[in-house]
Amino acid sequence: MLKKTIPVLSRLTRSLMGVFVLLTCMALPLARVSGTVLLDKVIAKVNKEEILYSDLQRECNRLALEGKKIDEQLQMHVLRELVLNKIFLSKAKSYNINIPKKHIQKTCDFRIAGLVQRFGSEEKLVEAARQPIYHIKKNIKQRIESEILASQVYQHLTKHVVVTPAEVKAYFNALPLDKRSYCPSSVQVHQLVVYPKVAAARQETVKNKLLHLKKLLLAGRADFVQLAKEHSDDPYSAHKGGEIGWVPLGALAPAYESTALALKSGEISDPIASEFGWHLIQLIGRNKNQYNTRHILQVVQPTEEEIRLAKVELDKIKAEIVAGKLTFEAAVQQYSEDKETAAQGGLIATPYQGGDRLPSLFVPVESLDSEVYFAIDRLQVGEVSAPQYMGTSHKSAWRLLLLKQKVEAHLMNLTQDYEQIHYGLLQKRKKEAVDKWIQTAKSEFVIYFAPEYRTVEQLL
């Protein structure tokens, strides 16, 4: 995902969901074992669907990039998943699952953008993959379709799985004490963010500077790449001559994208403002679903007085909240200028990591940023913090923090953690239902393993 790894584009860019920053799409036609180069070979079959050694190697390479230690045991489990995937895909055909081609194409564009982002350019991606971009995209599309189909089959097989409160209670009471999770101290925190207001005259000065640079470019007296290196305040793209790289439609801030897409290839925009500053944009190229631009960004930093006035504004907002004239939630909707958290009522959340953990409104205290931790450390539940300054090289802001709820560290129990226990048991039951189905479904398929991989049969 193009996220907060890029100082300026991290905020210019909205989330690229589902991006794999790894070469899951690349074929490995040769394998090396004990110093000997082997041609690719079939290591398993599900009916007539083949699984190649290169398929296994590719998945192991993907896991290695994620930091997993690749050993024989892990390889066997990966092969098991590949076999199960073939079974799931075969079953999907009987369910007549139809996936819109537009959805596959859009997801593919996001993943390609993530790969290009990681390798630096499409050319470097092609070089690393040792495949033309056409084949890379084709393989990614096939993988996306497989993932969606397998997910749909899983949902179909588990849609009737339910867990009653009585079952949750019985399940939990049967758990030995050493199997009950320890829940760390957690909090639910909301924020209200206000940015300093930069004087219109200084905004106009920056706009005029970019207009001057555009005149130089149109007169042929300057080169966009060189000007970006010298003048752009975007540290991510400046050293690349301002080039952002290929991104799918909908990935960048609306003001930036609408301006860029209104240009012809090679054309330069007038200066436009976004929440990150002022941009001079040149369209490098576009196709049906993505585009590439370069830009010169000028960030207008607030003065000390403008920063002070933002704090004064936030003090007034807090006074209304404390006086009961305004709830914190209403104040967020009315005043907060941080779009990411304002849409969630100001909630500061940690990303959901999957597994058997229920997505939660609560954040473990140890996961909080130190600034947030110290700001709420002495607050009572329901109290609002004093204005807290947040300053970076590109953005200054003040925020209020509301400690909405707090749960002290405790051993998991039914009173405080019922939803989490219910969720965990439900996932367990769903897995059992799928495993049971697999045992029945195996008889419908002819499954073959190469001799050196036959131990995987015991894992099915």
Secondary structure, DSSP 8 states (H G I E B T S, - for coil): ---TTSTTHHHHB---TT---S-TT----EEEETTEEEE--EEEEETTEEEEHHHHHHHHHHHHHTT----HHHHHHHHHHHHHHHHHHHHHHHTT----HHHHHHHHHHHHHHHHHHHSSHHHHHHHHTS-HHHHHHHHHHHHHHHHHHHHHHHHHHTT----HHHHHHHHHHS-GGGS-EE--EEEEEEEEE-----HHHHHHHHHHHHHHHHHHHTTSS-HHHHHHHH---HHHHTTTTB---EETTSB-HHHHHHHHTS-TT-B---EEETTEEEEEEEEEE-SSEEEEEEEEE-----HHHHHHHHHHHHHHHHHHHTTSS-HHHHHHHH---HHHHTTTTEE------TT----S-EEGGGS-HHHHHHHTT--TT-B---EEEE-SS-EEEEEEEEEEEE--EE--HHHHHHHHHHHHHHHHHHHHHHHHHHHHGGGS-EEE-GGGGGGGGG-
